[in-house]
Amino acid sequence: MDDKAYLMIKITIKDKYPLVLTVRRSDDKNSIYFGPFPNAAGALRSVLKTIRKIFPYQSSLNHDKKICLYNHLGLCPCPPVFDSPEFQKEYRKNIEHIIDFLNGNTRKILKELNKERDQLSENEQFEKANLIQSKIMAIQLITGSFYKNQVELDTNPNLMDDLLQKEIDDLLSVLNSNNVQVKDLSRIECFDISNISGTNPVASMVTFTKGQKDSSSYRKFKIRGLDTPNDFAMMEEALTRRLNHPEWSMPDLLVVDGGKGQVSTAVKVLKNLGSKITVIGLAKREETIVTSDLREISVSKNSPGLKLLMRIRDEAHRFAITFHRKLRSKSFISK
């Protein structure tokens, strides 16, 4: 009635840095089009807004050769500013993922991202690996079975809180159904150890409040009494020092990165200090939960509660590795 054609998504795939645009005419044979999308302008823009948070892209036909506002928001890579062969390769990869996403090939994207994350981790590029993990989790979040509608991101301002609460409720259910008694999970703390053959040993403590990172409550510990590889003794020192700070809020759940050995150590520390905090471990190989009485709980990999634990554990690992590498660099410079 308004003499307008339906909206489409246009990707200028032949350009050095392809643009992602919304258009009403498919008049460029060198571009890829998705659509048209009848009566869905709001939904379409909502989808693109969500995708852009995961895979940033340029949407301006004439981008200035300076950093734009969207770059500060993490939505535009600003190709005219950061042009380089490596940058072009990374940008192209984002565009390929967007095309796969719009074609419904989310499994392919997740497979490629998982492979890239694992490769970065093997090369000890943990900061980059963590960014890839964030993309994986974002895709799983918006394509999960509990996510009913892309438009809900805009129409329900409490959606993220609802999804986080779903993870917490699921974890509570998993633990309580396996005789791990926890009444609340408002505050979860996770500990990890990082060292190379005992040198520059450190421990990290990360805190998640209501399912979200609480960076102001993070703590890091230089291990003082050991210079030989002994993760259990290092964990014991870190936990003892942490629990000797009653001025810090106590957690509802204490998580250690590791299996039965690490959990046994944590239980020992808690018992010696007379603490009744619930403790569990998360074993890396099979992602099984280890209880304080050393039982192993296998949970579906699609469990929201398990995903929450993995996110917390990965953050503790990232924080520990970052601190350890910083100390190693200082040690190397001082020599």
C-alpha positions in Angstrom: 0.0 0.0 0.0 2.9 2.3 0.7 4.5 1.4 -2.7 7.6 -0.2 -0.9 9.0 -3.6 -1.7 9.7 -6.1 1.1 13.0 -5.8 3.0 16.0 -8.0 2.1 19.5 -8.6 3.5 22.2 -7.7 1.0 25.8 -8.9 1.5 28.3 -7.3 -1.0 30.3 -10.5 -1.1 32.6 -9.4 -4.0 33.9 -6.4 -2.1 37.2 -6.5 -0.3 35.3 -5.9 2.9 31.7 -7.0 2.3 28.9 -4.8 3.7 25.8 -6.2 5.3 22.8 -4.0 4.4 19.0 -4.0 4.4 17.6 -3.1 0.9 14.3 -3.3 -1.0 15.7 -4.2 -4.5 18.0 -7.0 -5.6 19.8 -5.2 -8.4 23.4 -6.3 -7.9 24.5 -9.6 -9.4 27.7 -9.5 -7.4 25.9 -9.6 -4.1 24.1 -12.2 -2.0 20.5 -11.6 -1.0 18.4 -13.1 1.7 14.7 -12.5 1.7 12.4 -10.9 0.9 10.9 -10.8 4.4 7.2 -9.7 4.3 5.8 -7.8 7.3 9.0 -8.4 9.3 11.0 -5.2 9.3 11.3 -5.1 13.1 12.1 -8.8 13.4 14.7 -8.6 10.5 16.5 -5.7 12.1 16.4 -7.4 15.5 18.1 -10.5 14.0 20.8 -8.4 12.3 21.3 -6.6 15.6 21.9 -9.9 17.4 24.1 -11.3 14.7 26.2 -8.1 14.7 27.0 -8.5 18.4 28.5 -11.9 17.6 30.1 -11.2 14.2 30.8 -7.5 13.8 30.5 -6.1 10.3 30.5 -2.8 8.4 27.1 -1.5 7.3 28.1 2.0 6.0 28.5 2.5 2.2 31.0 5.3 2.7 32.9 4.6 5.9 35.2 7.4 7.1 38.9 6.5 7.5 38.5 6.9 11.3 37.1 4.9 14.1 33.3 5.1 14.2 30.9 5.0 17.2 29.9 1.4 16.3 33.5 0.4 16.7 33.4 1.6 20.3 30.3 -0.5 20.8 32.0 -3.6 19.4 29.8 -3.7 16.3 32.0 -2.4 13.5 35.6 -3.5 12.8 36.2 -0.2 10.8 38.1 -1.8 7.8 39.3 1.5 6.4 41.2 2.1 9.6 42.6 -1.3 10.3 43.2 -2.6 6.8 45.7 -5.5 6.6 45.8 -9.0 5.1 45.3 -10.6 8.5 42.4 -8.2 9.3 40.8 -8.9 5.9 41.0 -12.7 6.6 39.3 -12.3 10.0 36.7 -10.0 8.6 36.0 -12.5 5.7 35.6 -15.2 8.3 32.9 -13.2 10.1 31.0 -12.6 6.8 31.2 -16.4 6.0 29.7 -17.1 9.5 26.9 -14.6 8.9 26.0 -16.2 5.6 26.0 -19.7 7.2 23.9 -18.3 10.1 21.3 -16.8 7.7 21.3 -20.1 5.7 20.5 -21.9 9.0 23.9 -23.7 9.2 24.5 -22.9 12.9 26.0 -26.4 13.5 28.7 -25.7 10.9 29.5 -22.4 12.6 29.7 -24.0 16.0 31.9 -26.8 14.7 34.4 -24.3 13.1 34.4 -22.1 16.2 35.0 -25.0 18.5 37.9 -26.1 16.4 39.4 -22.6 16.3 39.0 -22.2 20.1 40.7 -25.5 20.8 43.6 -24.6 18.4 44.1 -21.2 20.2 44.0 -22.9 23.6 46.7 -25.4 22.5 48.8 -22.5 21.4 48.2 -20.8 24.8 46.4 -17.9 23.2 43.8 -17.9 25.9 42.5 -14.4 25.5 41.6 -15.1 21.9 40.2 -18.5 22.8 38.0 -16.8 25.4 36.6 -14.4 22.7 35.7 -17.4 20.5 34.1 -19.2 23.5 31.9 -16.1 24.0 30.7 -16.3 20.4 29.9 -20.0 20.8 27.9 -19.3 23.9 26.1 -16.4 22.3 25.1 -18.6 19.3 23.9 -21.4 21.6 22.0 -18.8 23.6 20.0 -17.3 20.7 19.5 -20.7 18.9 18.8 -22.8 22.0 15.5 -24.7 22.4 14.4 -22.3 25.2 14.8 -19.3 22.9 11.5 -18.9 21.2 11.8 -15.7 19.1 14.5 -13.4 18.0 12.2 -10.4 18.5 12.0 -11.3 22.2 15.4 -9.7 22.6 13.8 -6.3 22.0 10.3 -6.9 23.5 11.5 -8.6 26.7 14.0 -6.4 28.5 14.5 -9.1 31.2 15.2 -11.9 28.7 18.9 -12.2 29.6 18.1 -12.3 33.3 15.5 -15.0 32.6 18.0 -17.1 30.7 20.6 -16.8 33.4 18.0 -17.7 36.0 17.1 -20.8 33.9 20.8 -21.9 34.1 20.9 -21.4 37.9 17.6 -23.2 38.4 18.8 -26.1 36.3 22.1 -26.3 38.2 20.2 -26.3 41.5 18.0 -29.1 40.2 21.0 -31.2 39.0 22.8 -30.8 42.4 19.8 -31.3 44.7 18.6 -34.4 42.7 22.1 -35.9 43.3 22.0 -35.3 47.0 24.2 -32.2 46.8 22.3 -29.9 49.1 22.4 -26.2 47.9 19.6 -23.8 48.7 20.8 -20.8 46.7 23.3 -20.0 44.0 23.4 -16.3 44.1 27.2 -16.3 44.6 29.5 -18.9 43.0 33.2 -18.9 43.4 35.6 -20.9 41.3 39.3 -21.6 41.8 42.0 -22.6 39.3 45.8 -23.1 39.6 48.3 -22.1 36.9 52.1 -22.9 36.8 54.7 -24.4 34.6 56.7 -27.1 36.4 56.1 -25.3 39.6 57.5 -21.9 38.5 55.6 -18.7 39.1 52.6 -20.6 40.6 49.4 -18.6 41.0 45.7 -19.3 41.8 42.7 -17.4 40.6 39.3 -16.9 42.2 36.5 -15.7 40.0 33.0 -14.8 41.3 29.7 -15.1 39.5 26.7 -13.3 41.0 23.3 -14.4 39.8 24.9 -16.1 36.9 27.0 -13.1 35.7 30.6 -12.2 36.1 31.3 -10.0 39.2 34.8 -8.8 38.3 35.1 -6.5 41.3 35.1 -9.7 43.5 37.8 -11.5 41.5 41.0 -12.3 43.5 44.4 -13.6 42.5 47.0 -15.3 44.7 50.7 -15.7 44.4 51.5 -19.2 45.8 54.1 -18.5 48.5 55.2 -21.8 49.9 55.9 -24.0 46.9 58.2 -23.9 43.9 57.7 -27.5 42.8 54.6 -28.8 40.8 52.0 -29.7 43.4 48.6 -28.5 42.3 46.8 -30.0 45.4 49.1 -28.1 47.9 48.7 -25.0 45.8 44.9 -25.3 45.9 45.1 -25.9 49.6 47.1 -22.7 50.2 44.8 -20.6 47.9 41.6 -21.8 49.5 42.9 -21.4 53.0 44.0 -17.8 52.3 40.6 -17.0 50.7 38.6 -18.4 53.6 40.6 -16.5 56.1 39.0 -13.3 54.7 35.6 -13.2 56.5 35.2 -9.6 55.3 34.7 -11.0 51.8 31.2 -12.4 51.2 31.1 -16.1 51.4 29.9 -18.2 48.4 26.8 -20.4 48.2 28.8 -22.8 46.1 32.6 -23.3 45.8 33.8 -24.8 42.5 37.3 -26.1 41.9 38.8 -26.8 38.4 39.6 -30.4 38.5 38.6 -33.9 39.7 38.6 -35.9 42.9 42.1 -34.8 44.0 41.2 -31.1 43.9 37.8 -31.7 45.5 39.4 -33.8 48.3 41.8 -30.9 49.0 39.0 -28.4 49.1 36.9 -30.6 51.5 40.0 -30.9 53.7 40.4 -27.1 53.9 36.8 -26.5 54.6 36.7 -29.1 57.3 39.8 -27.7 59.0 38.3 -24.2 59.0 34.9 -25.4 60.2 33.2 -24.1 57.0 30.0 -25.7 55.7 30.2 -24.3 52.2 29.2 -26.8 49.5 32.0 -27.7 47.2 32.1 -29.4 43.8 34.7 -30.0 41.1 34.4 -29.9 37.3 36.6 -32.5 35.6 37.7 -31.2 32.2 37.9 -34.4 30.1 34.3 -35.5 30.3 32.9 -32.3 31.9 31.6 -34.4 34.9 30.7 -32.9 38.2 32.6 -34.3 41.2 30.8 -34.0 44.6 32.3 -33.6 48.0 31.9 -37.3 48.7 33.8 -38.0 45.4 30.9 -39.2 43.3 30.9 -38.3 39.6 27.7 -36.8 38.1 27.3 -37.0 34.3 25.1 -34.3 32.9 23.8 -33.8 29.4 26.1 -31.5 27.4 23.0 -29.4 26.6 22.2 -28.8 30.3 22.0 -25.1 31.0 23.4 -25.7 34.5 26.4 -27.5 33.1 27.0 -24.6 30.6 26.9 -22.2 33.5 29.6 -24.2 35.4 31.7 -24.5 32.2 31.5 -20.7 31.7 32.6 -20.1 35.3 35.4 -22.7 35.1 36.7 -21.3 31.8 36.7 -17.8 33.2 38.7 -18.9 36.2 41.2 -20.6 33.9 41.5 -17.5 31.7 42.1 -15.3 34.8 44.7 -17.6 36.2 46.6 -18.0 32.9 46.6 -14.2 32.4 48.1 -13.6 35.8 50.6 -16.4 35.4 51.8 -15.1 32.1 52.2 -11.6 33.5 54.4 -12.9 36.3 56.4 -15.0 33.8 57.0 -11.9 31.7 58.2 -9.8 34.7 60.5 -12.7 35.8 62.0 -12.9 32.3 62.6 -9.1 32.1 64.2 -9.1 35.6 66.7 -11.6 34.4 
